[in-house]
Amino acid sequence: MFLVLPLAGLLIRAPWTTLPQRLTDPEVRTALRLSLQCATLATLLCLLCGVPLAWLLARVEFPGRRIVRALITVPLVLPPVVGGIALLLVFGRRGLLGEWLDQTFGFSLPFTTTGVVIAEAFVAMPFLIIAVEGALRGADRRYEEAAATLGAGRWTTFTHVTLPLVAPGIAAGAVLGWARALGEFGATITFAGNYPGVTQTMPLAVYQTMEGGDLDGAVVLSLVLLIVSVAILAGLRDRWITAP
C-alpha cells in the first residue's frame, strides 16, 4: 500500500478531461523524446564501459579491487546534485578535462544534450555493473573451462560462452540503468541545465511546471513518465529477465 498509493494518487488526481490537449503540447512531446533518447544513449554508454569493468571485478584479482568496487558504487549513495557538481569540476570549461577539451577541440559538455547523457550514465552505471558482476560470479565457470580445453581463445570463450551465460544479468542491469537514467534529475539540472529542447528531460519539465504553479500540468507529465517507465520495464522483463 505504501508503494502503490502514491502512484494511485497520480491516476486519481490526473486531469483526464484536458489530458489529450496537454499531451499534444509540443513541449511535452519534445521533453519525452529527449528523455527516451538520452536514457537509451546513456544505457549504451553504460554497457560499453560497465560490462568490461564488471568482468574485471568478478574475474580478475588485483590489488585495491575492493577500493575500486567501493568507488564504483559511490554514485548509488551520492546525492545527484553533488554528482553534477563533480562532473562540472571535471568536464566544465575550467575543469580538469573540460578545459583541455575546450581548448583543443572546441568541445564543451556542460549544458548540452551530450551533457545530459553523461550525467545520466554517471548515476546509472553502478546499477548495471552490480547486476552484471553478480551474474558473472554466479555463472558456472565449467563451461568456460570446457571451451578452453577445446581450443577456444579468451575472446571466443567470452563472446560465445560467457556472454550468453550472463545475458539475463546484462539485460537486468541495462533495464535498471535505463530506468535510473530516465528518472535522473539532480545531476542533469546541475551539469546540463534546464533548456527546453536541448537538456530539458521529463523530470526537469515536471519540476519546472510544478514551480510555475501548474499542478495539473505537473501531474500529466508525471503520469506520462510513469506509464512509459512501467510499460517498457514490464515488456523488457517479460522478454529478457528470467524469473528467479
C-alpha positions as CSV (number, residue, x, y, z in Angstrom):
1,M,0.0,0.0,0.0
2,F,2.8,2.4,0.8
3,L,4.4,1.9,-2.6
4,V,1.1,1.7,-4.6
5,L,-0.9,4.5,-3.1
6,P,1.3,7.4,-4.3
7,L,1.1,6.0,-7.8
8,A,-2.7,5.7,-7.5
9,G,-2.8,9.3,-6.4
10,L,-1.4,10.3,-9.8
11,L,-4.2,8.4,-11.5
12,I,-6.9,9.8,-9.3
13,R,-5.8,13.4,-9.4
14,A,-5.0,13.4,-13.2
15,P,-7.0,16.0,-15.2
16,W,-8.5,13.4,-17.6
17,T,-10.7,15.9,-19.3
18,T,-7.8,18.1,-20.5
19,L,-5.3,15.2,-20.8
20,P,-5.4,14.9,-24.6
21,Q,-4.9,18.6,-25.1
22,R,-2.0,18.6,-22.7
23,L,-0.3,15.6,-24.3
24,T,-0.3,17.2,-27.7
25,D,1.7,20.1,-26.3
26,P,4.9,20.3,-28.4
27,E,7.0,20.9,-25.2
28,V,5.7,17.7,-23.7
29,R,6.5,15.7,-26.8
30,T,9.9,17.2,-27.1
31,A,10.8,16.6,-23.4
32,L,9.5,13.0,-23.7
33,R,11.5,12.3,-26.9
34,L,14.6,13.8,-25.3
35,S,14.2,11.7,-22.2
36,L,13.9,8.5,-24.2
37,Q,16.8,9.3,-26.5
38,C,19.2,10.4,-23.7
39,A,18.3,7.4,-21.4
40,T,18.9,5.0,-24.3
41,L,22.2,6.6,-25.2
42,A,23.3,6.6,-21.5
43,T,22.4,2.9,-21.3
44,L,24.5,2.1,-24.3
45,L,27.4,4.0,-22.8
46,C,26.9,2.1,-19.5
47,L,27.0,-1.2,-21.4
48,L,30.1,-0.2,-23.3
49,C,32.1,0.7,-20.2
50,G,30.2,-1.2,-17.5
51,V,30.3,-4.8,-18.8
52,P,34.2,-4.9,-19.1
53,L,34.5,-3.3,-15.7
54,A,32.1,-5.8,-14.2
55,W,34.1,-8.7,-15.8
56,L,37.3,-7.2,-14.3
57,L,35.8,-7.0,-10.8
58,A,34.3,-10.5,-11.0
59,R,37.1,-12.5,-12.7
60,V,40.5,-10.7,-12.0
61,E,42.3,-10.5,-8.7
62,F,44.3,-7.3,-8.4
63,P,45.4,-5.0,-5.5
64,G,42.8,-2.5,-4.5
65,R,39.8,-4.3,-6.0
66,R,37.6,-3.6,-3.0
67,I,38.5,0.1,-3.2
68,V,37.7,0.2,-6.9
69,R,34.3,-1.6,-6.2
70,A,33.6,0.9,-3.4
71,L,34.3,3.9,-5.7
72,I,32.1,2.5,-8.4
73,T,29.2,2.2,-6.1
74,V,29.6,5.7,-4.7
75,P,27.1,7.2,-7.2
76,L,24.4,5.0,-5.7
77,V,24.5,6.9,-2.4
78,L,26.0,10.2,-3.6
79,P,23.3,13.0,-3.8
80,P,22.8,13.5,-7.6
81,V,23.4,17.3,-7.2
82,V,26.8,16.6,-5.8
83,G,27.5,14.3,-8.7
84,G,26.5,17.1,-11.1
85,I,28.9,19.5,-9.3
86,A,31.7,16.8,-9.6
87,L,31.0,16.4,-13.3
88,L,31.3,20.2,-13.7
89,L,34.6,20.2,-11.9
90,V,35.9,17.6,-14.4
91,F,34.2,18.4,-17.7
92,G,33.4,22.1,-17.2
93,R,35.2,24.7,-19.3
94,R,37.6,25.2,-16.4
95,G,37.5,21.6,-15.3
96,L,40.3,19.1,-15.1
97,L,39.5,17.6,-18.6
98,G,36.9,20.1,-19.8
99,E,39.4,23.0,-20.3
100,W,41.7,20.7,-22.4
101,L,38.7,19.6,-24.5
102,D,37.5,23.2,-25.0
103,Q,41.0,24.5,-26.0
104,T,42.0,21.5,-28.1
105,F,38.8,20.5,-29.9
106,G,36.4,23.4,-29.1
107,F,34.2,20.9,-27.5
108,S,32.1,21.6,-24.3
109,L,29.9,19.1,-22.5
110,P,28.1,21.2,-19.8
111,F,24.6,22.5,-20.8
112,T,24.4,20.3,-23.9
113,T,22.4,17.2,-24.8
114,T,25.6,15.2,-24.6
115,G,26.0,16.5,-21.1
116,V,22.6,15.0,-20.2
117,V,23.8,11.6,-21.5
118,I,27.0,11.9,-19.4
119,A,25.1,12.9,-16.3
120,E,22.6,10.0,-16.7
121,A,25.3,7.5,-17.4
122,F,27.2,8.6,-14.3
123,V,24.3,7.8,-12.0
124,A,23.1,4.7,-13.8
125,M,26.3,2.8,-14.5
126,P,26.6,1.4,-10.9
127,F,23.3,-0.4,-11.3
128,L,24.5,-2.2,-14.4
129,I,27.9,-3.1,-13.0
130,I,26.4,-4.6,-9.9
131,A,23.9,-6.7,-11.8
132,V,26.5,-7.9,-14.4
133,E,29.1,-8.6,-11.7
134,G,26.6,-10.7,-9.8
135,A,25.7,-12.6,-12.9
136,L,29.3,-13.3,-13.7
137,R,30.0,-14.6,-10.2
138,G,27.0,-16.9,-10.3
139,A,27.8,-18.3,-13.8
140,D,29.1,-21.8,-14.0
141,R,32.7,-21.5,-15.0
142,R,32.9,-25.1,-16.0
143,Y,31.5,-24.2,-19.4
144,E,34.3,-21.7,-19.9
145,E,36.9,-24.2,-18.8
146,A,35.4,-26.8,-21.3
147,A,35.6,-24.3,-24.1
148,A,39.2,-23.5,-23.2
149,T,40.2,-27.2,-23.3
150,L,38.6,-27.5,-26.8
151,G,40.9,-24.8,-28.0
152,A,38.8,-21.7,-27.8
153,G,40.7,-18.5,-27.1
154,R,39.8,-16.0,-24.4
155,W,37.8,-13.7,-26.7
156,T,36.0,-16.6,-28.3
157,T,35.1,-18.0,-24.9
158,F,33.9,-14.6,-23.7
159,T,31.7,-13.9,-26.7
160,H,30.4,-17.4,-27.3
161,V,30.2,-18.8,-23.8
162,T,30.4,-16.2,-21.1
163,L,28.1,-13.5,-22.6
164,P,25.3,-16.0,-23.3
165,L,25.5,-17.3,-19.8
166,V,25.2,-13.8,-18.2
167,A,22.9,-12.3,-20.8
168,P,19.9,-12.2,-18.4
169,G,22.1,-10.3,-15.9
170,I,23.2,-7.9,-18.6
171,A,19.6,-7.3,-19.6
172,A,18.6,-6.8,-16.0
173,G,21.4,-4.3,-15.5
174,A,20.6,-2.5,-18.7
175,V,16.9,-2.2,-17.7
176,L,17.8,-0.9,-14.2
177,G,20.3,1.6,-15.7
178,W,17.8,2.8,-18.3
179,A,15.1,3.3,-15.7
180,R,17.5,5.2,-13.5
181,A,18.7,7.3,-16.4
182,L,15.1,8.1,-17.4
183,G,14.3,9.4,-13.9
184,E,17.5,11.3,-13.3
185,F,17.1,14.9,-12.2
186,G,19.7,16.3,-9.8
187,A,22.9,15.6,-11.8
188,T,21.2,16.6,-15.0
189,I,20.0,20.0,-13.9
190,T,23.3,20.8,-12.2
191,F,25.6,19.7,-15.1
192,A,23.4,20.2,-18.2
193,G,20.9,22.8,-17.1
194,N,17.2,23.0,-18.0
195,Y,16.9,24.3,-21.5
196,P,13.7,23.2,-23.4
197,G,14.5,21.2,-26.5
198,V,18.2,20.8,-25.5
199,T,18.5,19.5,-22.0
200,Q,15.0,19.6,-20.5
201,T,14.1,15.9,-19.9
202,M,10.7,14.9,-18.5
203,P,11.8,15.1,-14.8
204,L,13.0,18.6,-15.4
205,A,9.9,19.5,-17.2
206,V,7.8,18.2,-14.2
207,Y,9.9,20.4,-11.8
208,Q,9.5,23.5,-14.0
209,T,5.8,23.0,-14.4
210,M,5.3,22.5,-10.7
211,E,7.4,25.6,-9.9
212,G,5.2,27.6,-12.3
213,G,2.1,26.7,-10.2
214,D,0.6,24.4,-12.8
215,L,-0.2,21.3,-10.6
216,D,-2.4,19.7,-13.2
217,G,0.4,20.0,-15.8
218,A,2.9,18.5,-13.5
219,V,0.5,15.6,-12.8
220,V,0.1,15.0,-16.5
221,L,3.9,15.0,-17.1
222,S,4.4,12.7,-14.1
223,L,1.7,10.3,-15.4
224,V,3.3,10.1,-18.8
225,L,6.6,9.3,-17.3
226,L,5.1,6.7,-15.0
227,I,3.2,5.0,-17.9
228,V,6.2,4.9,-20.2
229,S,8.5,3.6,-17.4
230,V,6.1,0.8,-16.3
231,A,5.2,-0.2,-19.9
232,I,8.8,-0.5,-21.1
233,L,10.1,-2.1,-17.9
234,A,7.3,-4.7,-17.9
235,G,7.9,-5.5,-21.5
236,L,11.7,-5.9,-21.1
237,R,11.3,-8.1,-18.1
238,D,8.9,-10.5,-19.8
239,R,11.4,-10.9,-22.7
240,W,14.9,-10.6,-21.2
241,I,14.9,-11.1,-17.5
242,T,14.4,-14.6,-16.2
243,A,12.4,-15.1,-13.1
244,P,14.3,-16.3,-10.0
